[in-house]
Amino acid sequence: MERIDEIITEFNKRATARKNEPGTENYNWSVEENGTKYVLPYKTIKRVLFSNISQKELIDIPHSARLQYRLMLLEPVIKATVNYVKGTILVIYNNTGSGNQKEKMSRDEIVEFLGTQSVHVDPAAVNERDYDYYSEFFKYTFEPQRVRETAPYGIKMEEWKRIRPEYEAKTEEQFAKKMESFHEWQGEYATEHPDILKEYAAAAAAAPAKKGGLFGGKKKSKASAGGGHWFHGL
């Protein structure tokens, strides 16, 4: 374990030494959204995918998880995914020459680090590209509803967009029927148990005519997460 700590520390020392490499003096990348200015630590960085990784070298899923954790301990690494089943390693990292004032490392150093973990890379199975930190990472993190919209399990996104209005309308209808049944039960319960609901016994006869049932329960609106039906604790 001490050996691993020493290796990670050594790589991080190299990365830290490149924080203010030539060309970073005037780095000031920012974006503006809804009148608010956000200063971002990165602009364009790198995404590299190593394929055809030997499962014998990854050993098993727990060992792959530990390798992923160790990659994340490297300061320039923003995201790392080690997939034992597919034999792939995905690393999003701040590369040398990126122009920002953060810790940096080269792809060769990632390969070197993997080598210290007994994982060897096939040069012919390396796919690297530029990675836009703002559009591919920042917005993905802070605008999850728009970016991460997914279809229910077993339904393709194109089909979900087509059937969603009908599905939601049917769900609303089913919910309304359930609540109507619940309100009827509320009225019957109050009528049959006047000793338990003394304060509501007088209103039991008028319950069917009262909108929302005896206790005025109503469907929870989207605008009020704390609304809904109450019955317990009377």
N, C-alpha and C positions, 0 to 999 in steps of 0.2 A: 504493500500500500504506500509506503514511503517513497518507493521508486516511482510510482505513478504520480504522486504529488510533485516530485522533483521534475518530472518530464513536463507536466502541465505548467509549472512555475517557469520553467525555462522558455517554453513557447510564448507564454504571456509576457515575459520580459522583452522578447524580440518584438512582439506586437506593440507593446507600450512605447518602445523606442521609436516607433514609426508614427506616433500620434501627430507630431508636428513636422512631418517630412516636408521638403520643399514643395511649394504649390498649395499649401493649406492655409497660408496666412490670411487670405481674404475670404475664407469660407463663411457664407452666411445664407444658407439655403432655407427659405421659408415659403409657406403657402398661406393663402387667405381664404377663409370660408365664412360666409354669413357675416362679413365685416370684422371677423376676428383673425388675427395673424398668428400662425403657428410656426415656430422655428424648429426644424427637423434636424436630427443628428446626422442623417444620411440622405443622399440624393440617389445616385445610381451605384449599386453594389453588385455582387455576383451570386448566382445560383448555380451550383454544380451537382450533377447526378452521376454517381459511380454505379455502374451496373455490373452484372456477372461476378459479383463478390462470392467467393467460395463459402458455402455453408459450413464446411469443415473449419474454416478460420473464424467464422462468426460463432461457432460451437452450438449455441442454442438460443432460444428467445431471451432468457434471463441475461446471458452474456451480451447479447445484442443491445438490451436495454441499458446495461452498464456502459457499453461503448457509446451509446447515444448520450448518456449523462456526461461522460468525460469530454465528448466533443463540445457540449454546451458549456463546460467549464473554461473553454478557450474564449478569451475576451472578444475577439473579432467575430465569433460565431453567433449569429442572431437566431438561427433555427437549425436543428439537426434532426433527421429522422433515419433510423436504421431499421430496415425491414428484413428480418431474417428469412421469411418465407419467399420473398421475391429476390432476395440477394442484392438489395440496393442500399445505397447510403446517399441521402440528400442533405446538402449543406448550403445554407444561405449565410454568406459571410461578407465582412467588410474587407475588400481586397486592397492590396497595395496600389497606389496611384489613383485611388478613388477621390482624392481631393478634400476629404473631410478631416476633422481633427479628433478622430476616434482611433482606437487600437486597430491595427491592420495586419493581415498575413496574406501570403500568396497561396495559390492552389497547390504548388509543389510542397509547401509546408504542411498543408492538410494531408497530402499523400504521405509525407514523412511522418506525421503524427500517427496516421493509421498504421504505418509500418511498425512503430514502437508498440502497437497493440496487436501485432502479429496478423494484421489484415493487409493484404496486398492488392493493389489496384491494377486492373487491366487497362493500359493506355488507350486501347482501341474502344473501350466501353465507357468513355468519359464524355459527358454532354454538359457544356457550360454556356451560360448566356448572361446578358445584363439583366439586372433585377431592379425594377423601379420601386424604391422603398415607400414612396407616398401612395401610389396607386395599388400596389400589390400587397403591402403589409399594413401601413398606417390606416388606410381606409377600410381594409378588411377587418381590422381590430375595432375601430371606433364607429363603424356603420354596419353592424352585424345583420340587422333586419334586411337591409337592401342587398348586401353582398351574399349572405348565407341562406337566402330563401331556398328551401328545398321542398321537394314533393314528398308525400307520404310514402312509406315503404312499399315497393312493388309497383309504383306508378312513375312513368317518365315525366320529366318536367313539362314537356310540350303538352302531354295529355292533361296534366294537372291544371295548367293554365286554362285549358278549354272547359274542364268540368268543375272547376273550383266554385263559380257562382252558384251552380245548381246544388253542389254538395253543401255549401254553407247555408243555402236556403232550406234544404231538407233538414239540416242539423238544427236550425232555428225552429222549424216546425215541430220536430220531435221534442225539443226542449220545452216548447210551449205546452205540448200535450202532457208532459211529465209534471209540469208545474200546476196545470189545471187539476190533474189527479191529486197532487199533493195538497192543494187548497181544499179540495173536497174532503180529504181525510182530516185536515185540520178542523173543519167545521163539525164533522162527525165526532171527532175525539172530544171537542169541547162540549158537545151536547151530551155525550155518554159519561163524561167525567166532570161534572160541575163542581165536585168537591175539590178537585185538583186545580181547576181553573176558575176559581170563584169570581175573580174580577172580570172574566170574559163570559160568564154564564148568561148574563142579561143580553149580550149581543149575539148569542148562538143562533137564534132564529133568523136574524138578519144577515147571517154570514153569506148565503148564496148570492144575495143581491149586492154585496159589498165587493167592489173591484179589488182583485188581488187576494180574496179570501178573508177569513175571519181576522187574521193578524196583519193584513195589509202587505203581505209579502209580495215582492215583485222581482221580475227577472233582473239579474245583475247587468248593469250597463257597462259598455267598454270604458266609459269615462270615469267610472267609480269602482276601482278595484276592491274597495272595502264594502261595497253594497252586497245585496243578496238576500237570502232568506234566513230567518232566525226562528227557533222554536224551543230549543233546549234551555233549561234554566228558569222556566216560568214558575 
